[in-house]
Amino acid sequence: MVEAGVRTALAERVARLSGCEVKPGEPLAPLTSVRVGGAAEALVRPRSPEALVSLLNLARDEGVPVSILGGGANTLVGDGGVPGITVKLPSDLFPEVADVGAEDGRLTLGAGAAIVRLINLMRGNALVGAEFLAGIPGTLGGAVAMNAGTKNGEAFRAIEAVEVATADGVGWLTKAEIPHAYRHSELPPGGVVTRVRFLLRKGDVQASKAAMDADLGYRKRTQPLSQPNFGSVFTNPPGDHAGRLIEVVGLKGHTLGRAQVSTLHANWIVNLGGATARDVLGLVTLMQQRVREETGVVMKPEVKRVGEFLP
C-alpha cells in the first residue's frame, strides 16, 4: 500500500503542472460501479488536452505508472489502492459537436462523457445507428477501450475515429488504425482516449427509440442493475454463454464475504454492502476454476483489474 508521504510527494509534483487538479489519497471505491477498492496515490483531472500531455510526459520521464479511470463500470480496484497517477477525464473537457447532413451525421464527444450523452445527442439530431450502446454504463473512453456493446452490436460499429493523447501529443486515429475485436481494442502504448467521433445515419427515430426501450427493459429484467456491480464478469466463449456455464456448475447465488454471484444473472457479481476487492476477486477466481474443471472451458475475464490486490 502507498504511504501517505509518498502520495503527497507525487501530488506536489503533479500540482506544479498547469491545468491539473490533483487529489492525493483519493478513495476510488465511490468512483466505481461495484463500490470496492482502495485509494489512488494521486487522482488527477486534467483540464485541457495540453495538461494531459504534460501529465503523461511527467509520468514517462519519472517512470510513474498511469491508470485510466472512466466511469468505473468495468473496473475492479484492488484493496491496496492504485500506485502512481490515476487519470480521470472531466465529462465537460470537450464540447459536444454535431455535424449533420441530409443522410448521415458525425457526432463528436469527449471521452469523459457518459455513454448516455451520445444516445441523447443521437436522438436530438434524428440519427440512428448506436442503439446497442443505450443503457450501458460508463464513459465513451471506456467504451472505446473495451469495444463495449451487447448482443446487438459493439462500439466500433458506430465509431469513425478516435482522438488519442500520448506523452508526444494529441492526434486522431481512424477506426481502421485501431485493431479491435470482441470486447477489446489496441490503443497506442500509453495512449489515453480524449475524444470519439461517431458516424451515424438518418433513420426511423421512433423505431430506434422502441428498440432502445425494449433492450433496456430486457436488461432490467435479466441483470442486477439495481445493485452495485461492474457488469459482465467474463466474455462469452465462442458458441456459448458465460452465465450459463457458471449456473451449470452451481455457482449462481454463491457468496464470498459480502460479494455474491448474482441470483438474477450468473455472469454478474454484486456487492451486497461492504464487499472488498478480495471478496470479488475470490469469486472471479472460483468461477473461472470451477467452470474450467467441470466443463473444460477457459473463461476470459472482461473486467479490468487496477492497482494492488491484497492476499
C-alpha positions as CSV (number, residue, x, y, z in Angstrom):
1,M,0.0,0.0,0.0
2,V,1.2,3.5,-0.8
3,E,2.3,5.5,2.3
4,A,0.9,9.0,2.9
5,G,4.2,10.7,2.5
6,V,4.8,9.1,-0.9
7,R,1.3,10.2,-2.0
8,T,1.9,13.7,-1.0
9,A,5.3,13.9,-2.8
10,L,3.8,12.7,-6.1
11,A,0.8,15.0,-5.8
12,E,3.0,18.0,-5.2
13,R,5.0,17.3,-8.4
14,V,1.8,16.9,-10.4
15,A,0.3,20.0,-8.9
16,R,3.1,22.1,-10.4
17,L,1.8,21.2,-13.8
18,S,-0.6,23.8,-15.3
19,G,-4.2,22.8,-15.6
20,C,-4.2,19.6,-13.5
21,E,-6.4,19.1,-10.4
22,V,-4.8,16.6,-8.1
23,K,-6.1,14.8,-5.1
24,P,-3.7,12.6,-3.1
25,G,-5.1,9.5,-1.4
26,E,-8.5,9.9,-3.0
27,P,-10.8,6.9,-2.3
28,L,-11.7,5.2,-5.6
29,A,-14.5,2.9,-4.4
30,P,-17.1,5.6,-4.8
31,L,-16.0,6.2,-8.3
32,T,-16.5,2.6,-9.4
33,S,-19.9,0.9,-10.1
34,V,-19.1,-2.1,-7.8
35,R,-18.1,0.2,-5.0
36,V,-15.0,-1.6,-3.8
37,G,-11.2,-0.9,-3.7
38,G,-8.6,1.3,-2.1
39,A,-7.4,4.9,-2.8
40,A,-5.4,6.5,-5.6
41,E,-1.9,7.6,-4.8
42,A,-2.8,10.6,-6.9
43,L,-6.1,11.1,-8.7
44,V,-5.6,13.7,-11.4
45,R,-8.2,15.5,-13.5
46,P,-6.6,17.4,-16.4
47,R,-8.5,20.5,-17.5
48,S,-7.1,20.6,-21.1
49,P,-5.6,18.2,-23.6
50,E,-2.3,20.1,-23.2
51,A,-2.4,19.5,-19.4
52,L,-3.0,15.8,-20.1
53,V,0.0,15.6,-22.4
54,S,2.2,17.3,-19.8
55,L,1.0,14.8,-17.2
56,L,1.8,11.9,-19.4
57,N,5.2,13.5,-20.0
58,L,5.9,13.7,-16.3
59,A,4.9,10.1,-15.9
60,R,7.1,8.9,-18.7
61,D,10.1,10.9,-17.6
62,E,9.9,9.8,-13.9
63,G,8.8,6.2,-14.5
64,V,5.4,6.8,-12.8
65,P,2.7,4.3,-13.6
66,V,-0.5,5.7,-15.1
67,S,-4.0,4.2,-14.8
68,I,-7.1,5.5,-16.5
69,L,-10.4,5.6,-14.7
70,G,-13.5,6.2,-16.8
71,G,-16.9,5.7,-15.4
72,G,-15.7,2.8,-13.3
73,A,-18.3,0.4,-14.8
74,N,-15.9,-2.3,-15.9
75,T,-13.2,-1.8,-13.3
76,L,-12.1,-3.7,-10.1
77,V,-9.7,-1.6,-8.0
78,G,-7.5,-3.5,-5.6
79,D,-7.9,-3.0,-1.8
80,G,-4.3,-1.9,-1.7
81,G,-5.0,1.1,-3.8
82,V,-3.6,2.3,-7.1
83,P,0.1,3.4,-7.2
84,G,1.2,6.3,-9.4
85,I,-1.2,8.5,-11.3
86,T,-4.9,7.7,-11.8
87,V,-6.3,9.9,-14.6
88,K,-10.0,10.8,-14.7
89,L,-11.0,13.0,-17.6
90,P,-13.7,15.5,-16.7
91,S,-17.0,14.9,-18.5
92,D,-17.0,18.5,-19.8
93,L,-13.4,18.6,-21.1
94,F,-14.7,19.0,-24.7
95,P,-17.9,20.4,-26.1
96,E,-20.3,18.1,-28.0
97,V,-20.2,18.7,-31.7
98,A,-22.9,17.6,-34.2
99,D,-22.2,17.8,-37.9
100,V,-25.5,16.5,-39.5
101,G,-26.2,16.3,-43.2
102,A,-29.1,15.1,-45.3
103,E,-28.4,11.4,-44.9
104,D,-25.9,11.0,-42.0
105,G,-24.3,12.8,-39.2
106,R,-21.0,12.9,-37.3
107,L,-21.2,13.3,-33.5
108,T,-18.0,14.1,-31.6
109,L,-17.9,13.9,-27.8
110,G,-15.2,13.9,-25.1
111,A,-14.0,10.5,-23.8
112,G,-15.0,11.5,-20.2
113,A,-18.7,11.9,-21.2
114,A,-21.1,9.2,-20.2
115,I,-22.3,6.9,-22.9
116,V,-25.9,8.2,-22.4
117,R,-24.7,11.6,-23.7
118,L,-24.1,10.0,-27.1
119,I,-27.6,8.5,-27.1
120,N,-29.2,11.8,-26.2
121,L,-27.2,13.6,-28.9
122,M,-28.1,11.0,-31.4
123,R,-31.8,11.3,-30.7
124,G,-31.7,15.1,-30.6
125,N,-30.3,15.1,-34.1
126,A,-32.7,12.5,-35.5
127,L,-29.9,10.0,-36.1
128,V,-29.8,6.2,-35.6
129,G,-27.2,3.5,-35.5
130,A,-25.9,3.3,-31.9
131,E,-29.0,1.8,-30.2
132,F,-27.0,-1.1,-28.8
133,L,-25.0,1.3,-26.6
134,A,-28.1,2.6,-24.8
135,G,-28.2,1.5,-21.2
136,I,-24.5,0.6,-21.0
137,P,-23.0,2.5,-18.0
138,G,-19.6,4.1,-18.1
139,T,-17.9,6.7,-20.3
140,L,-17.2,6.8,-24.1
141,G,-13.5,6.4,-23.5
142,G,-14.2,3.2,-21.7
143,A,-16.5,2.1,-24.5
144,V,-13.6,2.6,-26.9
145,A,-11.0,0.8,-24.7
146,M,-13.1,-2.3,-24.3
147,N,-15.2,-2.1,-27.5
148,A,-18.3,-2.1,-25.3
149,G,-21.5,-3.5,-26.6
150,T,-24.3,-6.0,-26.3
151,K,-25.6,-8.9,-28.3
152,N,-26.9,-6.4,-30.8
153,G,-23.6,-4.6,-31.6
154,E,-20.4,-3.1,-30.4
155,A,-18.9,0.4,-30.2
156,F,-16.6,0.2,-33.2
157,R,-19.5,-0.5,-35.5
158,A,-20.5,3.2,-35.0
159,I,-17.1,4.8,-34.4
160,E,-15.4,6.6,-37.3
161,A,-12.3,8.0,-35.5
162,V,-10.7,8.3,-32.0
163,E,-8.5,11.1,-30.7
164,V,-5.7,9.8,-28.5
165,A,-3.2,11.6,-26.3
166,T,0.3,10.3,-25.5
167,A,3.3,11.9,-24.0
168,D,4.2,13.1,-27.5
169,G,1.0,14.9,-28.3
170,V,-2.6,14.5,-29.4
171,G,-3.9,13.2,-32.7
172,W,-6.8,11.4,-34.4
173,L,-6.8,7.8,-35.5
174,T,-9.3,6.3,-37.9
175,K,-11.2,3.1,-36.9
176,A,-9.1,1.2,-39.3
177,E,-5.9,2.3,-37.5
178,I,-7.1,0.8,-34.2
179,P,-7.1,-3.0,-34.0
180,H,-10.2,-4.1,-32.3
181,A,-12.2,-7.3,-31.6
182,Y,-14.9,-8.6,-29.3
183,R,-14.6,-6.6,-26.1
184,H,-11.1,-5.4,-26.9
185,S,-9.2,-2.7,-28.7
186,E,-5.5,-1.9,-29.0
187,L,-4.7,1.8,-28.4
188,P,-1.2,3.2,-28.8
189,P,1.1,2.3,-25.8
190,G,0.5,4.8,-23.1
191,G,-2.4,6.4,-25.1
192,V,-5.4,8.0,-23.5
193,V,-8.6,8.4,-25.5
194,T,-9.6,12.1,-25.4
195,R,-12.4,12.4,-28.0
196,V,-14.6,10.0,-30.1
197,R,-16.3,10.7,-33.4
198,F,-19.3,8.5,-34.4
199,L,-20.7,8.2,-37.9
200,L,-24.4,7.6,-37.7
201,R,-27.3,7.9,-40.3
202,K,-30.7,9.4,-40.6
203,G,-33.4,6.9,-40.0
204,D,-36.6,6.0,-38.2
205,V,-36.2,7.7,-34.8
206,Q,-39.4,6.2,-33.4
207,A,-38.2,2.6,-34.3
208,S,-34.8,3.5,-32.8
209,K,-36.4,4.6,-29.5
210,A,-38.6,1.5,-29.4
211,A,-35.5,-0.7,-29.9
212,M,-33.6,1.0,-27.1
213,D,-36.6,0.9,-24.7
214,A,-37.1,-2.8,-25.4
215,D,-33.4,-3.6,-24.9
216,L,-33.3,-1.6,-21.6
217,G,-36.5,-3.4,-20.4
218,Y,-34.9,-6.7,-21.1
219,R,-31.7,-5.7,-19.3
220,K,-33.7,-4.6,-16.2
221,R,-35.5,-7.9,-16.1
222,T,-32.4,-10.1,-16.5
223,Q,-29.5,-8.2,-15.0
224,P,-29.0,-6.8,-11.4
225,L,-28.8,-3.2,-12.4
226,S,-30.2,-2.0,-9.0
227,Q,-27.2,-3.4,-7.1
228,P,-23.5,-2.3,-7.2
229,N,-21.8,-4.4,-9.9
230,F,-19.2,-4.0,-12.7
231,G,-21.2,-5.6,-15.5
232,S,-20.4,-8.9,-17.1
233,V,-17.5,-10.7,-15.3
234,F,-16.4,-12.8,-18.3
235,T,-16.7,-12.5,-22.1
236,N,-18.9,-15.2,-23.7
237,P,-16.9,-18.2,-25.0
238,P,-17.5,-18.9,-28.7
239,G,-20.8,-20.5,-29.2
240,D,-21.8,-20.4,-25.5
241,H,-22.7,-18.0,-22.7
242,A,-20.6,-17.4,-19.6
243,G,-23.7,-17.1,-17.4
244,R,-25.0,-20.5,-18.5
245,L,-21.7,-22.2,-17.7
246,I,-21.5,-20.6,-14.2
247,E,-25.0,-21.6,-13.5
248,V,-24.3,-25.2,-14.7
249,V,-21.5,-25.6,-12.2
250,G,-23.8,-24.4,-9.3
251,L,-22.3,-21.0,-8.5
252,K,-25.3,-18.8,-9.2
253,G,-26.1,-17.1,-5.9
254,H,-22.8,-18.2,-4.3
255,T,-21.5,-15.7,-1.7
256,L,-18.0,-14.9,-0.6
257,G,-17.7,-12.3,2.1
258,R,-20.1,-9.6,1.0
259,A,-19.8,-10.3,-2.7
260,Q,-22.3,-12.5,-4.5
261,V,-22.7,-14.2,-7.8
262,S,-26.0,-12.6,-8.8
263,T,-29.1,-14.7,-8.4
264,L,-30.5,-12.9,-11.5
265,H,-27.6,-13.4,-13.9
266,A,-24.7,-15.7,-13.1
267,N,-22.2,-13.7,-15.1
268,W,-22.5,-10.8,-12.8
269,I,-21.1,-10.2,-9.3
270,V,-22.9,-7.8,-6.9
271,N,-21.8,-6.0,-3.8
272,L,-24.2,-6.8,-1.0
273,G,-22.8,-3.9,1.0
274,G,-19.3,-3.8,2.5
275,A,-17.7,-6.2,0.0
276,T,-13.9,-5.9,-0.6
277,A,-11.9,-6.4,-3.8
278,R,-10.6,-9.5,-2.2
279,D,-14.1,-10.9,-1.9
280,V,-14.9,-10.0,-5.5
281,L,-11.6,-11.4,-6.9
282,G,-12.1,-14.6,-4.9
283,L,-15.4,-15.1,-6.6
284,V,-14.0,-14.4,-10.1
285,T,-11.2,-16.9,-9.4
286,L,-13.7,-19.6,-8.1
287,M,-16.0,-19.1,-11.1
288,Q,-13.1,-19.5,-13.5
289,Q,-11.7,-22.5,-11.8
290,R,-15.0,-24.4,-11.4
291,V,-16.0,-23.9,-15.0
292,R,-12.6,-25.0,-16.3
293,E,-12.6,-28.1,-14.0
294,E,-16.1,-29.2,-14.8
295,T,-16.6,-28.2,-18.5
296,G,-13.0,-27.7,-19.8
297,V,-13.9,-24.1,-20.9
298,V,-11.4,-21.4,-20.0
299,M,-13.3,-18.2,-19.4
300,K,-11.7,-14.8,-20.1
301,P,-12.4,-12.1,-17.6
302,E,-13.9,-9.0,-19.1
303,V,-13.4,-6.7,-16.1
304,K,-10.2,-4.6,-15.9
305,R,-8.2,-5.0,-12.7
306,V,-6.4,-1.9,-11.4
307,G,-4.0,-1.4,-8.5
308,E,-2.7,-3.7,-5.8
309,F,-4.7,-6.7,-4.6
310,L,-4.0,-7.9,-1.1
311,P,-3.6,-11.6,-0.3
